[in-house]
Each structure stands twice: as C-alpha cells, then as structure tokens.
Amino acid sequence: MRDWLAEVSLRALVAALLSIWLTFPHAVQALLGLMALDVITGFFAAWHARDLASGKMAMGALKKSGILILVSALFLLEHALHGLHAFGITLQPAVWVAAYCCVTEVLSLAENLQKIGVPVPAFLVRRLRAAKNEAEGAGDA
C-alpha cells in the first residue's frame, strides 16, 4: 500500500512541476537550462584551474537567483496586467530579459569551455560578446 501511495504521489508531483514548466515562455525555459549548463561548465573550469572557491560559486548562484527573480517579477507583471500593450503590439519584457540573459549564459558557457581546452570558435565568442554589448547599449540611445 505504501509503495502505491509513494508512486502516485511522485507522479502527481512530476505532473504538477511539468504543468508549471509548460507555462513558462520558451526563452525562460532556455534560460533555466543554460544556467544549469553554465554552472556545470563553470565548476569544471574552476576544477581544471584548481581554483574551486565556495565564495565565487555562492556569488554566481546569487547573481543567477537575482536574474530569475527579475524575470519572474516581469512575468508576473505581464500576467497581472493581462499583457502589456503599446503601439498595437504586445510587449514581453520577461522574454526580452530572458533572451538577453540566454546570450550572456551562452557566452559564459563558451568561455568556460575554452578554459578547459574545448576548441570553441573564436568568431562565436566575438559574436556573442558583440550581441551582449549591443543589447546592453540599446537602451542608451
């Protein structure tokens, strides 16, 4: 009886988490996956350099948490206002911020891979840096 109850409970938990996951925009799903990969490659890079430091890892986790809080707040704002509309288009700031953060995560991932000796094309890193810099300067005009 207990095995059956545990299995049903686990299936219900998985179903609930999956239903929540499916409500996220694709950019947010991608961001979460890229963050996980960045943490893994960052750990490998630090291990390879014999530079594992819990303080650096904690700061990185804190920054990633802050990004997720910002994206979540924007996502909730969009839902609270039933969408943000301007000039006849629907604005999606949570998706925009998540997409920007995806670029920074892929850049960090590529840099981490370079640190452990994985051949990452230099043009890819240059393009990602350029995209990041362009996005950061876009609001300054």
Secondary structure, 3 states (H helix, E strand, C coil): CHHHHHHHHHHHHHHHHHHHHCCCCHHHHHHHHHHHHHHHHHHHHHHHCCCCCHHHHHHHHHHHHHHHHHHHHHHHHHHHCCCEEECCEEECHHHHHHHHHHHHHHHHHHHHHHHCCCCCCHHHHHHHHHHHHHHHHHHHC
